[in-house]
């Protein structure tokens, strides 16, 4: 039989061990939580870096003027209109010649064309894809090669 003093001392030791164990588990949990936070910060930093690396060149490219901006604007100012349809390979080829400058071309979708694209310049129709030289000759708009 264990005397009451020894029993109290053993109970106190058990209580101390339980407290130490709880503190140890708490420390481990805090350490794991801080590791997870570090991982989240690292992942977020990598994602932000990738967005900057990918987004910056795209933003710069979008902000730079197109090679044919002045020419396309001049065509529109002179009243030249390009008609076609978006499904047509020839219309898309003419659009492609202007690249990102095409946004300045006065473009109209027209389903009733014999040939696509068709340019309307000074009331005259010019069917099929037109070279820049031909458009220059018809409008007087200059372009830089």
Secondary structure, DSSP 8 states (H G I E B T S, - for coil): ---HHHHHHHHHHHHHHHHHHHHHHHHHHHHHHHHHHHHHHHHHHHHHHHHHHHHHHHHHHHHS--TTHHHHHHHHHTT-EEEE-TT-HHHHHHHHHHGGGGGGS-EEE-S--SSSSEEEETTEEEES---HHHHHHHH------
